[in-house]
Amino acid sequence: MAGDFSTSVSCGLMLSKRIYYGKGASPAPAVMSRTLSSTESYLPTALMSYAVVPEPAAVDNPDVPSYQPYVHGRCEPPALIPLHMHDISMEIDCCMDTAFITVTGAWRVHCITAGRRCDCRFAIPIGEQGSLLGVEVDIPERSYNSKWVTLSDSKDTEKIAKAGDGYYLTPQIYTFKVPQVDGGSYVSIKVSWSQKLSYRDGQFCLNVPFTFPAYVNPVGKKILKKEKIQLNVNSGIQTELLIKCTSHPLKELTREVRKLSFIYEADVKAWSTSDLNFAYTVSPSDILGGVLLQSPTLGDFDEKEMFCFYLFPGNNQNRKVFRREVVFVIDISQSMQGHPIENVKSALLASLSNLNPQDSFNIIAFNSEIQLFSSNMVLATHGSIENATQWLTNLTAAGGTNIMLPLKQAMKLLSDAGDSIPLIFLITDGSVEDEREICNVMKGYMTSGKSVSPRICTFGIGLYCNHYFLQMLAQIGRGYYDCSYDADNIELRLERLLTTASSVVLANISLEIPGNLDSLELFPSPIPDLTLGSPLIMSGRYKGDFPDNIKVKGLLANMTTFAADLKVQNAKDVPFDRILTKRQIDIVTCHAWLSESKELEEKVAKISLQTSFPSEYTCLTLLQTDSGKKVPETILVQEIFNKINLSRKEDPNSQKIVFVGCLGIGFGNLTATAKNIAPGTEEPKAPEGAEILVKAASNCCSMLLDRFCCMCFIQACSRINNQCSIVFTQLCTGLACCECLNCCYELCACF
């Protein structure tokens, strides 16, 4: 998809050369980055809007027509012309480890002649572990507002329209289109999403896509361009905020103990050419924790009170960590060939080099069978690491996928673990049929009664593995989960997971809550370990009177007990109902998948509809409202409108529903795993009958036009008499009939 998108943008930029902007005015050249491949060079690096152009003849300046020669034929796939941007602003609210971003922009359909229309496609690059929350689009005489509906509602919605055509262009770029926008008109959009802040060396780091190519700068008369960024930071804890770095000249507006506010506003000659990067630290010198309370929001279907529990590891990098006994379980099935397996090997070698001599390790490579580096755990000496490096180099990807067998072998290797943290890192790109059985078997190992049971950390590659199975496995094993949907990011993200999970400073964490609580839910449960690489932030629901103080206990690396009293505070200014929503949705979805519970699936759908966070059981739609006129709709539209139970009070006769799509990642793909389809490669689909017919017919027409509609032929026809024109007409008619044979041939060849 990304390659087709870049090709369409490249074609659109070539078509845009037809546009005449006036004497002395010319657009900025479309320069491809030398550091990127042709596939990546035209992918959006910030919020962008494109004109979808199937007919090149529609491309012209809506203000000053150039009257260029008519262009026959169609663009297949349609060309994408980047629209000129006239306004951009961004508001960011950072709270604890989550950022909520709202970007507002305006573009002009500068490339479609007046009196004609085109679809407009929007591309939304979302940051790390981002979730699209909402969309608002305004065009002349129409507006669109996003609405989440359940899967049962969306099945009826799809019968109305699929004009939204929403999908993930890449794992971090979502795109959808709005139909039929007038040439020369202005289009404005407001997009909101959430993304997780990365945590490195005691700092929270934020990166927001905000890099615009030169060809979106308006051309012609001088147009005022104003950029605006507002950034609000709320750490959620009573410690001083320290700013470490920023990419844009932010001006401080307000400062409180745990709050900061900044603004950047400037008139610019060209739009921003760098992403917004911002880093700050709140980490104290020692382990610090607390509990925040909050009442449920108005209309919350779950009436129980909410609480948030957090622990920060402190910025003391010399703090003693647990001795490690690590077993790396890596997938070497055929689908891992190429970049995936090579990136995994590189990340493993980097992790081995970070082990201390007193640490021990082993490696299990699996496909349908297993291969062991050693029959026993080996110390991480220089010689053993060199041997492991050679062993990894000789590994080749082939065969199928069997996850149960290597996990049982890893548990057997770690059965004699002593005063250490036994760690299992499972790395796979596939799904298997016995995933629920694997989870139940691993639960049995966790209840063996040992002081420190093995921790299971999981890493998923691509979209064909079941990420909810991997998350569930990590929850059962008190470990961590991460993933890379894109093969290019495997090494970076896997190294981060290996580093984070290997630096445990507090294990076997438990909470002692005195008093009489009627009920208590904790997400996740059991509580994961605290590591130097990440703070521990959890949520829960309760009924009853929460005490003023609770006690947290755990096991330190020197095998002594850690205990601390945590103060409980009411936090009205910390929206942790939004901060922790994605965690809660993911955790409940994992349990719904494991138990196959319809009740839990309905609970996830309710949370998604209430908070506007995506889930596996809801879909995104756009509600179109026409201003100034009533649009008669079919009975089916009215039924769906009533079924969705909209909170807005507009007349349903003035609204349409545009289906955008589901934003979930699914529960794996057993067929793709069995076929060993590589991550990032689309599963081949059989073309539909209508697509075959349209493709064959368009090919015939395009071949005919290519042969008989060149400029020379047009000029010749303008100089011939009536008798000659009749002869040419008869000749073309005869050739067109003969061309039907080619059409039939192409139709047959497609089957």
C-alpha positions in Angstrom: 0.0 0.0 0.0 2.7 2.4 0.9 4.4 1.9 -2.5 1.2 2.5 -4.4 0.5 5.6 -2.3 4.0 7.1 -3.1 3.5 6.2 -6.8 0.2 8.0 -6.8 1.7 11.1 -5.2 4.6 11.1 -7.6 2.1 11.0 -10.5 0.1 13.8 -8.9 3.1 16.0 -8.6 3.8 15.5 -12.3 0.2 16.3 -13.1 0.4 19.5 -11.0 3.0 20.9 -13.4 0.0 21.6 -15.8 -1.2 24.2 -13.4 -0.5 27.8 -14.3 -0.2 30.1 -11.3 0.4 33.4 -13.1 3.5 35.2 -14.4 6.6 34.8 -12.3 4.9 32.3 -9.9 6.0 28.7 -9.7 5.6 26.0 -7.1 8.5 24.6 -5.0 10.1 21.6 -6.7 9.2 18.2 -5.2 12.7 17.0 -4.0 13.0 13.4 -3.0 15.1 12.7 0.1 18.3 11.0 -0.7 18.2 9.1 2.5 14.8 7.4 1.7 13.8 5.0 -0.9 11.3 6.0 -3.6 8.6 4.1 -1.8 9.1 6.2 1.4 10.0 9.6 -0.1 6.4 10.7 -0.7 4.8 9.2 2.4 3.3 12.0 4.6 5.5 13.2 7.6 2.7 15.3 9.0 -1.0 15.8 8.6 -1.6 16.1 4.8 -4.5 16.4 2.4 -4.5 15.2 -1.3 -6.8 15.7 -4.2 -7.8 12.3 -5.7 -7.5 12.7 -9.5 -8.8 9.8 -11.7 -9.1 12.1 -14.7 -6.1 14.2 -15.6 -8.3 16.6 -17.6 -9.7 17.9 -14.3 -6.3 19.3 -13.2 -6.1 23.1 -13.7 -6.0 26.4 -11.7 -9.5 27.1 -10.5 -8.8 30.9 -10.6 -6.8 31.2 -13.8 -7.6 28.5 -16.3 -4.6 27.6 -18.5 -6.6 26.1 -21.4 -4.1 23.4 -21.9 -4.7 20.6 -24.4 -7.2 18.0 -23.3 -5.7 14.9 -21.7 -7.5 11.6 -22.6 -7.5 8.5 -20.4 -7.6 7.9 -16.7 -5.1 7.5 -13.9 -5.2 3.9 -12.5 -4.7 4.1 -9.6 -5.9 7.7 -9.2 -3.2 10.3 -8.9 -2.8 12.1 -5.5 -2.0 15.8 -5.7 -0.8 17.3 -2.4 -3.0 20.3 -1.6 -1.6 23.7 -0.6 -1.8 24.2 3.2 -3.0 27.6 4.5 -3.2 27.1 8.2 -1.8 24.7 10.8 -2.0 24.6 14.6 -1.4 21.9 17.2 -2.3 21.5 20.9 -0.7 18.9 23.0 -1.6 17.8 26.5 1.0 15.5 28.2 -0.1 13.8 31.4 2.0 11.1 33.1 3.2 8.8 30.2 0.5 9.7 27.6 0.1 12.7 25.2 -3.1 13.8 23.6 -2.6 15.7 20.4 -5.1 17.8 18.4 -4.0 19.1 15.0 -6.1 21.6 13.0 -5.3 22.5 9.4 -6.8 24.1 6.3 -6.0 23.3 2.7 -7.3 24.7 -0.6 -8.2 22.5 -3.6 -5.9 24.5 -5.8 -5.5 21.9 -8.6 -9.1 21.1 -9.7 -10.7 23.4 -12.3 -13.7 25.4 -11.2 -17.0 23.6 -11.7 -15.5 20.2 -11.1 -15.2 18.0 -8.1 -12.8 15.5 -6.6 -12.4 13.3 -3.6 -10.0 14.5 -0.9 -7.8 12.0 0.9 -6.4 12.8 4.3 -3.3 11.1 5.8 -2.7 11.2 9.5 0.8 10.2 10.8 0.4 9.1 14.4 3.2 8.8 16.9 4.4 5.8 18.9 1.7 3.4 20.1 -0.9 6.0 18.9 -4.7 5.7 18.8 -6.9 7.8 16.5 -9.6 9.4 18.7 -11.7 11.7 16.5 -12.0 13.5 13.2 -13.9 16.7 12.2 -13.9 17.9 8.6 -15.5 21.1 7.2 -16.0 21.8 3.5 -18.5 24.2 1.8 -22.1 23.2 2.5 -21.0 20.0 4.4 -19.4 18.9 7.6 -18.3 15.5 8.9 -17.9 14.4 12.5 -16.5 11.0 13.7 -18.7 8.5 15.5 -17.7 5.1 16.9 -20.2 2.3 16.4 -20.2 -1.3 17.3 -19.4 -4.0 14.8 -23.1 -5.0 14.5 -24.0 -1.5 13.7 -21.1 -1.2 11.2 -22.3 -4.2 9.2 -25.5 -2.2 8.4 -23.5 1.0 7.9 -21.3 -0.7 5.2 -24.5 -1.2 3.1 -24.8 2.6 2.8 -21.4 3.8 1.8 -17.8 2.9 1.9 -16.7 6.3 0.6 -14.5 6.8 3.7 -12.2 4.1 2.4 -10.1 4.2 5.7 -7.1 2.1 6.2 -3.6 2.1 7.7 -1.2 3.1 5.0 1.7 2.0 7.3 1.4 1.0 11.0 1.8 4.7 11.9 -0.2 6.4 9.1 -4.0 6.3 8.9 -5.7 7.6 5.8 -9.3 8.1 4.7 -11.1 10.2 2.1 -14.0 12.6 1.9 -16.1 12.5 -1.3 -16.8 15.2 -3.9 -15.1 18.5 -2.9 -15.4 21.5 -5.3 -12.4 22.7 -7.1 -11.1 26.0 -5.6 -12.8 25.4 -2.2 -11.2 25.2 1.2 -11.1 22.1 3.3 -10.4 22.2 7.1 -9.8 19.2 9.4 -9.4 18.7 13.1 -7.8 15.4 14.1 -7.1 14.1 17.6 -5.1 11.1 18.7 -3.2 9.8 21.8 0.3 8.4 21.9 2.6 7.1 24.5 5.6 9.0 25.7 8.8 7.0 25.5 10.9 6.8 28.6 14.7 6.8 28.3 17.3 7.5 31.0 14.8 8.9 33.4 13.2 11.2 30.8 9.8 11.3 29.1 10.3 12.0 25.4 7.7 13.2 23.0 7.9 13.1 19.2 5.0 14.5 17.1 5.1 14.3 13.2 5.3 18.0 12.1 7.5 18.0 9.0 5.9 19.4 5.9 7.3 19.1 2.3 7.9 22.3 0.3 5.3 21.6 -2.2 2.4 22.2 0.3 3.4 25.9 0.5 0.9 28.1 -1.3 2.0 29.6 -4.6 1.2 32.9 -6.1 0.4 36.0 -4.2 2.0 36.4 -0.7 -0.1 34.5 1.7 0.3 34.8 5.5 1.4 31.5 7.0 1.1 31.1 10.8 2.2 28.1 12.8 1.0 27.6 16.3 1.9 25.0 18.9 0.6 24.9 22.5 2.0 22.4 24.9 0.7 21.6 28.4 2.5 19.2 30.7 1.1 17.6 33.9 3.3 15.1 35.5 0.7 13.9 37.9 3.2 13.6 40.8 4.3 16.2 43.3 7.9 16.6 42.0 9.5 19.4 40.0 9.5 19.3 36.2 12.8 19.8 34.5 12.9 20.5 30.7 15.7 18.7 28.9 15.3 19.6 25.2 12.8 21.0 22.7 13.0 21.3 18.9 10.9 24.5 18.5 11.3 27.8 20.4 8.6 27.3 23.0 7.8 30.2 25.3 6.9 29.3 28.9 3.4 30.6 29.9 2.8 29.1 33.3 4.7 27.0 35.9 3.4 25.1 38.9 4.8 22.3 41.0 3.8 19.5 38.5 2.5 21.6 35.6 4.0 23.5 32.8 2.5 25.4 29.8 4.3 26.5 26.7 3.3 28.2 23.4 5.0 28.7 20.0 3.4 31.1 17.5 5.1 32.6 14.5 4.5 33.9 11.0 6.7 31.8 8.7 7.8 31.9 5.1 7.6 28.1 4.8 5.9 25.5 7.0 7.8 23.5 9.6 10.5 21.2 8.3 11.1 19.3 11.6 9.1 17.2 13.9 8.2 18.5 17.4 10.6 16.9 19.9 10.3 17.6 23.6 11.8 15.9 26.7 11.4 16.4 30.4 12.2 14.6 33.6 10.2 14.1 36.8 12.1 11.2 38.2 13.3 11.5 41.8 16.5 10.1 43.1 14.9 7.1 44.8 11.8 4.9 44.2 8.7 7.1 44.5 5.1 6.1 44.4 1.5 7.3 45.0 -2.2 6.7 44.5 -4.6 9.1 42.8 -8.4 8.9 43.2 -11.1 10.2 40.8 -14.8 9.8 40.6 -16.4 8.4 37.4 -17.3 10.8 34.7 -20.9 11.8 33.9 -22.5 9.0 31.9 -19.9 6.4 32.8 -21.5 3.0 32.4 -19.2 1.7 35.2 -20.3 3.5 38.3 -17.3 2.3 40.4 -14.7 4.8 41.6 -11.3 5.0 39.8 -7.8 5.0 41.1 -4.3 5.2 39.6 -1.2 3.6 41.2 2.3 4.6 40.1 5.9 3.8 40.9 8.9 5.6 39.5 12.3 3.8 39.6 14.3 6.9 40.4 17.3 8.3 38.4 20.0 6.4 40.3 21.5 4.4 37.5 23.9 2.7 40.0 21.0 1.0 41.7 21.5 -2.7 42.0 19.4 -4.8 39.5 18.6 -8.5 39.8 21.0 -11.0 38.4 19.6 -12.3 35.1 19.0 -15.8 33.8 17.7 -15.2 30.3 16.3 -17.6 27.6 15.8 -16.1 24.2 13.1 -17.9 22.3 13.2 -16.8 18.7 11.0 -17.7 15.7 13.0 -18.9 12.7 10.0 -20.0 10.5 10.2 -19.3 6.8 8.2 -16.1 7.1 11.1 -14.6 9.1 13.4 -14.7 6.2 15.3 -11.5 5.2 15.1 -8.3 7.3 13.0 -9.7 10.2 15.4 -12.5 11.2 18.5 -10.3 10.6 17.1 -7.5 12.8 16.2 -10.0 15.5 19.8 -11.4 15.5 21.3 -7.9 15.7 19.1 -7.0 18.7 19.9 -10.3 20.5 23.7 -9.7 20.0 23.3 -6.2 21.5 21.4 -7.7 24.4 24.0 -10.4 25.0 26.8 -7.8 25.1 25.0 -6.0 27.9 24.9 -9.0 30.2 27.2 -9.2 33.1 29.7 -12.1 33.5 27.6 -13.5 36.5 24.5 -13.5 34.3 23.6 -16.7 32.4 21.7 -17.2 29.1 20.6 -19.6 26.5 18.9 -19.4 23.1 16.1 -21.5 21.6 15.4 -21.2 17.9 12.1 -22.7 16.8 10.0 -23.4 13.8 8.2 -26.7 13.6 11.0 -28.1 15.8 13.5 -26.5 18.2 17.3 -25.9 18.2 19.2 -25.1 21.4 22.4 -23.2 21.6 23.3 -25.2 24.7 21.7 -28.0 26.7 22.1 -26.0 29.9 22.3 -22.3 30.9 25.7 -20.8 30.3 27.5 -17.9 31.9 27.7 -14.7 29.9 31.5 -14.8 29.5 33.3 -13.4 26.5 33.9 -16.8 25.0 30.3 -18.0 25.4 29.0 -14.8 23.8 31.3 -15.3 20.8 30.1 -18.8 20.4 26.5 -17.6 20.6 27.3 -15.0 17.9 28.6 -17.7 15.6 25.6 -19.9 16.3 23.1 -17.1 15.6 24.9 -16.3 12.3 24.4 -19.8 11.1 20.7 -19.8 11.7 18.4 -19.8 8.6 14.7 -19.2 8.5 12.6 -22.2 7.3 9.7 -24.4 8.3 6.5 -23.7 10.2 5.6 -22.4 13.7 5.3 -24.3 17.0 5.3 -22.0 20.1 4.3 -24.5 22.9 7.4 -26.7 22.5 10.1 -24.0 22.9 8.2 -22.3 25.9 8.1 -25.6 27.7 11.8 -26.1 27.0 12.6 -22.6 28.3 10.7 -23.3 31.5 12.7 -26.5 32.0 16.0 -24.6 31.6 14.9 -22.1 34.2 13.6 -24.6 36.7 16.7 -24.3 39.0 16.9 -20.5 39.1 18.2 -19.1 42.4 18.6 -15.5 43.5 17.9 -14.1 40.1 15.2 -13.0 37.8 14.5 -15.8 35.3 13.5 -14.2 32.0 12.0 -15.6 28.8 11.9 -13.5 25.7 9.5 -14.8 23.1 9.9 -13.3 19.6 7.5 -14.4 16.9 5.7 -13.2 13.8 3.0 -15.9 13.6 -0.2 -17.3 15.0 -0.8 -20.9 16.2 -4.0 -22.8 16.9 -3.2 -23.7 20.5 -2.6 -20.2 21.9 -5.3 -20.5 24.6 -3.8 -23.8 25.7 -0.3 -22.2 25.9 -1.7 -19.5 28.2 -3.2 -22.1 30.5 -0.1 -24.2 30.6 2.1 -21.1 31.4 -0.3 -20.3 34.3 0.5 -23.6 35.8 4.2 -22.8 35.8 3.6 -19.4 37.4 1.9 -21.0 40.4 4.7 -23.4 41.2 5.4 -21.7 44.6 8.9 -20.4 43.9 10.0 -17.0 45.4 10.6 -15.6 41.9 8.8 -17.4 39.1 10.0 -17.0 35.5 9.0 -13.7 33.8 7.7 -14.0 30.2 8.3 -11.0 27.9 6.8 -11.1 24.4 7.6 -9.3 21.1 5.3 -9.5 18.1 6.4 -8.8 14.5 3.9 -7.7 11.8 0.1 -8.1 11.9 -0.1 -11.9 11.3 0.7 -12.8 14.9 -1.9 -12.6 17.6 -0.8 -9.6 19.6 -3.5 -10.2 22.2 -2.2 -13.7 22.8 1.3 -12.2 23.3 -0.1 -9.5 25.7 -2.0 -12.1 27.6 1.2 -14.3 27.9 3.1 -11.3 29.2 0.4 -10.5 31.8 0.5 -14.1 33.0 4.2 -14.0 33.3 4.5 -10.6 35.0 6.5 -9.4 32.0 6.5 -6.8 29.3 5.1 -6.8 25.8 6.1 -4.8 22.8 5.7 -5.1 19.0 6.8 -3.8 15.7 4.3 -3.8 12.9 7.0 -2.5 10.5 10.0 -4.6 9.7 12.3 -1.6 9.7 11.7 -0.8 13.4 12.3 -4.3 14.7 15.8 -3.9 15.9 15.2 -0.6 17.7 12.0 -1.6 19.5 13.3 -5.1 20.4 16.5 -3.7 21.9 14.4 -1.3 24.0 12.2 -4.2 25.3 15.3 -6.3 26.1 17.0 -3.5 27.9 13.9 -2.4 29.9 12.8 -5.9 31.0 16.4 -6.9 31.9 16.9 -4.1 34.5 14.5 -5.2 37.3 15.0 -3.3 40.5 11.8 -4.4 42.4 10.0 -7.7 41.9 6.9 -9.4 43.3 5.1 -6.1 43.9 1.9 -6.2 46.0 -0.4 -3.7 47.5 -1.8 -3.8 51.0 -5.0 -1.8 51.2 -6.5 -1.6 54.7 -10.2 -0.9 55.2 -13.3 -2.4 53.9 -13.6 -2.2 50.1 -16.6 -3.9 48.6 -14.8 -4.6 45.4 -11.4 -4.0 43.7 -10.2 -4.3 40.1 -6.6 -3.9 39.1 -5.3 -3.5 35.5 -3.1 -5.5 34.9 -3.0 -8.2 37.5 -0.6 -9.6 38.7 1.5 -6.4 39.0 4.6 -6.4 36.7 8.1 -5.7 38.0 9.5 -2.2 38.3 12.5 -1.7 36.0 15.0 1.1 35.5 13.7 1.5 31.9 10.1 2.3 32.6 7.8 3.7 35.4 5.0 1.5 36.6 1.6 3.1 36.0 -1.6 1.0 36.7 -5.3 1.7 37.0 -8.2 0.2 38.8 -11.9 0.5 40.0 -13.2 0.1 43.5 -16.3 0.3 45.6 -16.2 1.5 49.2 -14.1 3.9 51.2 -10.5 4.0 50.0 -8.0 4.6 52.9 -5.7 7.7 53.2 -2.6 5.5 52.9 -1.7 2.1 51.4 1.4 0.0 51.7 3.4 -1.3 48.7 5.8 -4.2 49.1 8.3 -5.9 46.9 11.6 -7.8 46.6 14.8 -5.9 46.0 17.8 -7.2 44.1 19.7 -8.1 47.3 16.7 -10.4 48.2 15.5 -8.1 51.0 12.0 -6.8 51.3 11.0 -3.3 50.2 8.1 -1.6 51.9 6.8 1.9 51.6 3.6 3.8 52.6 1.9 5.6 49.6 -0.2 8.7 50.1 -3.6 8.7 48.6 -4.7 11.9 46.9 -7.8 13.2 45.0 -6.7 14.3 41.5 -9.3 16.3 39.8 -6.8 17.9 37.4 -5.3 14.6 36.1 -7.5 12.9 33.5 -6.3 9.4 34.2 -9.6 8.1 33.0 -8.3 9.0 29.5 -4.7 8.2 30.3 -5.4 4.6 31.3 -8.2 3.9 28.8 -6.1 2.2 26.2 -4.4 0.0 28.8 -7.8 -1.1 30.1 -9.2 -1.8 26.6 -6.2 -3.9 25.7 -6.2 -5.8 29.0 -10.0 -6.6 28.9 -9.7 -7.5 25.2 -7.0 -10.0 26.1 -9.2 -11.6 28.7 -12.2 -11.5 26.4 -10.1 -13.4 23.8 -8.8 -15.9 26.3 -12.2 -16.7 27.9 -14.2 -16.2 24.6 -16.6 -14.1 26.8 -19.3 -12.1 25.0 -19.9 -10.2 28.2 -16.2 -8.9 28.2 -16.4 -8.1 24.5 -19.5 -6.0 25.1 -17.7 -4.3 28.0 -14.8 -3.3 25.7 -17.3 -2.0 23.1 -19.0 0.2 25.8 -15.6 1.6 27.0 -14.7 2.4 23.4 -18.0 4.1 22.6 -17.8 6.1 25.9 -14.2 7.3 25.5 -13.8 7.3 21.7 -10.8 5.0 21.9 -10.6 2.4 19.1 -11.1 -1.3 19.9 -11.5 -4.6 18.2 -15.3 -4.5 18.6 -16.0 -1.0 17.3 -15.6 0.9 14.0 -15.2 4.5 13.0 -17.8 6.3 10.9 -18.2 9.9 9.7 -21.6 11.6 10.1 -22.1 14.0 7.2 -24.3 17.0 7.9 -25.4 19.1 4.9 -26.0 22.8 5.7 -28.8 24.7 4.1 -30.6 21.7 2.4 -32.3 18.5 3.2 -31.1 15.3 1.7 -33.7 12.5 1.3 -32.4 9.2 2.5 -33.5 5.6 2.2 -35.3 3.8 5.0 -32.1 1.9 5.7 -30.2 5.1 6.5 -32.8 6.2 8.9 -32.9 2.8 10.7 -29.1 2.9 11.1 -29.2 6.5 12.3 -31.7 5.5 15.1 -29.8 2.3 15.9 -26.5 4.2 16.5 -28.3 6.3 19.1 -26.5 9.6 18.2 -26.0 12.1 20.9 -26.3 15.0 18.4 -29.8 16.3 17.8 -29.6 17.1 14.0 -32.4 15.9 11.8 -31.5 12.5 10.5 -32.8 13.5 7.1 -30.0 16.0 6.8 -27.3 13.5 7.6 -25.4 10.7 5.8 -23.2 8.0 7.2 -19.8 7.4 5.7 -18.1 4.2 6.8 -14.4 4.8 7.5 -13.3 1.4 8.9 -12.1 -0.6 11.9 -8.9 0.5 13.5 -8.2 -2.8 15.4 -5.3 -5.0 14.6 -7.2 -8.3 14.8 -6.4 -11.6 16.5 -3.7 -12.9 14.2 -3.9 -14.8 10.9 -3.5 -18.5 11.0 -3.7 -18.8 7.2 -0.9 -16.3 6.6 1.2 -18.1 9.2 0.6 -21.5 7.6 1.5 -20.1 4.2 4.6 -18.4 5.8 3.7 -15.0 4.4 6.3 -12.5 5.5 5.4 -9.6 7.9 4.4 -6.5 5.9 3.5 -8.5 2.8 -0.2 -8.4 1.9 -2.1 -11.7 1.7 -3.1 -12.2 -1.9 -6.8 -11.8 -2.6 -8.8 -13.0 -5.5 -10.2 -10.0 -7.5 -13.9 -9.5 -7.6 -15.9 -10.0 -10.9 -16.7 -6.3 -11.2 -13.0 -5.3 -10.6 -12.0 -7.7 -13.4 -14.5 -6.3 -15.8 -13.6 -2.7 -15.1 -9.9 -3.3 -15.3 -10.2 -5.1 -18.7 -12.5 -2.5 -20.1 -10.3 0.3 -19.0 -7.2 -1.4 -20.4 -8.9 -1.7 -23.8 -10.0 2.0 -23.8 -6.6 3.2 -22.7 -4.9 1.2 -25.4 -7.2 2.5 -28.1 -6.8 6.1 -26.9 -3.0 5.7 -26.7 -3.0 4.8 -30.4 -5.6 7.2 -31.8 -5.7 10.3 -29.6 -2.2 11.6 -29.8 -1.6 15.3 -30.5 -0.6 14.6 -34.1 -3.9 12.9 -34.8 -6.0 15.7 -33.2 -4.1 18.3 -35.3 -4.6 16.2 -38.5 -8.4 15.9 -37.9 -8.7 19.7 -37.5 -7.4 20.1 -41.1 -9.4 17.4 -43.0 -12.6 17.9 -44.9 -16.0 16.2 -44.1 -15.4 13.2 -46.4 -12.1 12.4 -44.7 -13.6 12.7 -41.3 -16.4 10.2 -42.2 -13.7 7.7 -43.4 -11.7 8.2 -40.2 -14.9 7.7 -38.1 -15.7 4.5 -39.8 -12.1 3.3 -39.5 -12.1 4.0 -35.7 -15.4 2.3 -35.3 -14.1 -0.8 -37.0 -11.0 -0.9 -34.9 -13.0 -0.4 -31.8 -15.0 -3.5 -32.6 -11.9 -5.5 -33.2 -10.6 -4.3 -29.9 -13.4 -6.2 -28.2 -11.4 -9.4 -28.9 -8.6 -8.1 -26.7 -11.2 -7.2 -24.0 -12.5 -10.8 -24.0 -8.9 -12.1 -23.9 -8.1 -10.0 -20.9 -11.3 -11.0 -19.1 -10.5 -14.7 -19.6 -6.8 -14.2 -18.6 -7.9 -12.7 -15.3 -9.7 -16.0 -14.2 
